[in-house]
Amino acid sequence: MRAAVCRELGGPENVVVLDVPTPAPGPDEVLVRVRCAAVNFPDVLMVSGGYQVPVPVPFTPGSELAGVVESVGERVTALRPGDAVYGVTMTGAFSELAAVPAAALHRLPPGVDFESGAAFGVVYATAYHSLRSVAELRPDDWLCVLGAAGGVGLAVVDVGVALGAGVVAVASSPEKLELCRSRGARATIDYAAEDLRVRLREVTEGGADVVIDPVGGPAAEQALRGTRWGGRFVTVGFASGEIPASRSTSSS
Ligand SMILES: NC(=O)c1ccc[n+]([C@@H]2O[C@H](COP(=O)([O-])OP(=O)(O)OC[C@H]3O[C@@H](n4cnc5c(N)ncnc54)[C@H](OP(=O)(O)O)[C@@H]3O)[C@@H](O)[C@H]2O)c1
């Protein structure tokens, strides 16, 4: 079978398609014929060697997939060959066949296609967990989303709108902000062109209740200063490559 293999840590050019042996599922694993696999930011970090959990080379990247069960390990009872499934696995999705722990897979609901299933687990689970378990978002909250047109950002916009919050989408271009508006964002801020702290306080009439930040860098501090009393700020990632540091400043 064919698989994308990272033979050396570095740029995406280090990932090459090779013929490799078909994996045999372990007792608690399922062999999935992969129909779709999504590319996420952490996949790029893993290939570059920058992920928080080091992955030894060679390895097949790809952390989420959707496909059809080919065979199951001897202890697996919940899934059968022919079942359509989706799920998250740290590596191995960029492959024709992937051996995945059964516990990491779910049946694809009727009417959901393989593309949607493969792109659901990482960003939507992150969005839901950030908003419900961590920020405890309420329907009348103002929710500010940084990097709102990115993978995590757009999922947070979708889930925030579904939970009834007033979503303020923050991104770096009119095209990205238009995309967020089309998904239900109530207000938008272009942080490449506008003062994020000032505009956030204006559109929310006093400050955001919740900020979700997958970007980091200078925007993080601006958004923090644009929250209202009792606001919740959730750090999800540092796509900008810069972890915000506290600095002494006299501005509020
Ligand atoms: N904690 C978790 O469970 C979890 C799960 C998934 C991802 N993450 C992390 O969340 C972060 C974002 O992931 P993602 O999938 O949303 O990534 P993404 O789709 O690439 O989006 C990242 C956004 O960040 C902004 N950005 C600013 N500077 C950037 C730079 N130098 N390079 C790339 N993007 C930059 C961009 O928006 P603008 O152009 O509008 O600024 C971009 O749309 C990553 O750090 C990832 O590791 C965490």
The ligand as an SDF file (V2000), in Angstrom:
LIG
                    3D

 48 52  0  0  0  0  0  0  0  0999 V2000
   -4.9730   22.9650   21.9970 N   0  0  0  0  0  0  0  0  0  0  0  0
   -5.5040   22.1720   21.0410 C   0  0  0  0  0  0  0  0  0  0  0  0
   -6.2350   21.2220   21.3220 O   0  0  0  0  0  0  0  0  0  0  0  0
   -5.2180   22.4910   19.6250 C   0  0  0  0  0  0  0  0  0  0  0  0
   -5.8910   21.7960   18.6100 C   0  0  0  0  0  0  0  0  0  0  0  0
   -5.6520   22.1670   17.3080 C   0  0  0  0  0  0  0  0  0  0  0  0
   -4.7270   23.1820   17.0370 C   0  0  0  0  0  0  0  0  0  0  0  0
   -4.0780   23.7930   18.0370 N   0  0  0  0  0  0  0  0  0  0  0  0
   -3.1190   24.8900   17.8000 C   0  0  0  0  0  0  0  0  0  0  0  0
   -3.8700   26.0480   17.4100 O   0  0  0  0  0  0  0  0  0  0  0  0
   -3.0780   26.8330   16.5260 C   0  0  0  0  0  0  0  0  0  0  0  0
   -3.8640   27.1430   15.2700 C   0  0  0  0  0  0  0  0  0  0  0  0
   -4.1810   25.9490   14.5760 O   0  0  0  0  0  0  0  0  0  0  0  0
   -5.0800   26.0370   13.2640 P   0  0  0  0  0  0  0  0  0  0  0  0
   -5.3520   24.6390   12.8450 O   0  0  0  0  0  0  0  0  0  0  0  0
   -6.2270   26.9390   13.4960 O   0  0  0  0  0  0  0  0  0  0  0  0
   -4.0610   26.7240   12.2380 O   0  0  0  0  0  0  0  0  0  0  0  0
   -4.3940   27.4830   10.8730 P   0  0  0  0  0  0  0  0  0  0  0  0
   -5.5760   26.8920   10.2020 O   0  0  0  0  0  0  0  0  0  0  0  0
   -3.1110   27.5480   10.1110 O   0  0  0  0  0  0  0  0  0  0  0  0
   -4.8300   28.9680   11.3330 O   0  0  0  0  0  0  0  0  0  0  0  0
   -3.9520   29.7470   12.0930 C   0  0  0  0  0  0  0  0  0  0  0  0
   -4.3220   31.2220   11.9320 C   0  0  0  0  0  0  0  0  0  0  0  0
   -3.3630   31.9460   12.6890 O   0  0  0  0  0  0  0  0  0  0  0  0
   -3.0780   33.1770   12.0550 C   0  0  0  0  0  0  0  0  0  0  0  0
   -1.6160   33.3770   11.9750 N   0  0  0  0  0  0  0  0  0  0  0  0
   -0.9550   34.4610   12.4410 C   0  0  0  0  0  0  0  0  0  0  0  0
    0.3410   34.3470   12.2270 N   0  0  0  0  0  0  0  0  0  0  0  0
    0.5400   33.1770   11.5960 C   0  0  0  0  0  0  0  0  0  0  0  0
    1.6930   32.5130   11.1090 C   0  0  0  0  0  0  0  0  0  0  0  0
    2.9340   33.0430   11.2530 N   0  0  0  0  0  0  0  0  0  0  0  0
    1.5360   31.3150   10.5010 N   0  0  0  0  0  0  0  0  0  0  0  0
    0.3030   30.7480   10.3880 C   0  0  0  0  0  0  0  0  0  0  0  0
   -0.8320   31.3380   10.8400 N   0  0  0  0  0  0  0  0  0  0  0  0
   -0.7130   32.5540   11.4440 C   0  0  0  0  0  0  0  0  0  0  0  0
   -3.7280   33.1420   10.6650 C   0  0  0  0  0  0  0  0  0  0  0  0
   -4.8600   34.0110   10.7250 O   0  0  0  0  0  0  0  0  0  0  0  0
   -4.7320   35.5570   10.3380 P   0  0  0  0  0  0  0  0  0  0  0  0
   -4.0260   35.6240    9.0170 O   0  0  0  0  0  0  0  0  0  0  0  0
   -6.1330   35.9970   10.2570 O   0  0  0  0  0  0  0  0  0  0  0  0
   -3.9240   36.1790   11.4480 O   0  0  0  0  0  0  0  0  0  0  0  0
   -4.2330   31.7100   10.4960 C   0  0  0  0  0  0  0  0  0  0  0  0
   -5.4760   31.6730    9.8350 O   0  0  0  0  0  0  0  0  0  0  0  0
   -1.7850   26.0460   16.2910 C   0  0  0  0  0  0  0  0  0  0  0  0
   -0.7850   26.5410   17.1720 O   0  0  0  0  0  0  0  0  0  0  0  0
   -2.1620   24.6280   16.6440 C   0  0  0  0  0  0  0  0  0  0  0  0
   -1.0500   23.8620   17.0570 O   0  0  0  0  0  0  0  0  0  0  0  0
   -4.2970   23.4930   19.3200 C   0  0  0  0  0  0  0  0  0  0  0  0
  1  2  1  0
  2  3  2  0
  2  4  1  0
  4  5  1  0
  4 48  2  0
  5  6  2  0
  6  7  1  0
  7  8  2  0
  8  9  1  0
  8 48  1  0
  9 10  1  0
  9 46  1  0
 10 11  1  0
 11 12  1  0
 11 44  1  0
 12 13  1  0
 13 14  1  0
 14 15  2  0
 14 16  1  0
 14 17  1  0
 17 18  1  0
 18 19  2  0
 18 20  1  0
 18 21  1  0
 21 22  1  0
 22 23  1  0
 23 24  1  0
 23 42  1  0
 24 25  1  0
 25 26  1  0
 25 36  1  0
 26 27  1  0
 26 35  1  0
 27 28  2  0
 28 29  1  0
 29 30  1  0
 29 35  2  0
 30 31  1  0
 30 32  2  0
 32 33  1  0
 33 34  2  0
 34 35  1  0
 36 37  1  0
 36 42  1  0
 37 38  1  0
 38 39  2  0
 38 40  1  0
 38 41  1  0
 42 43  1  0
 44 45  1  0
 44 46  1  0
 46 47  1  0
M  CHG  2   8   1  16  -1
M  END
$$$$
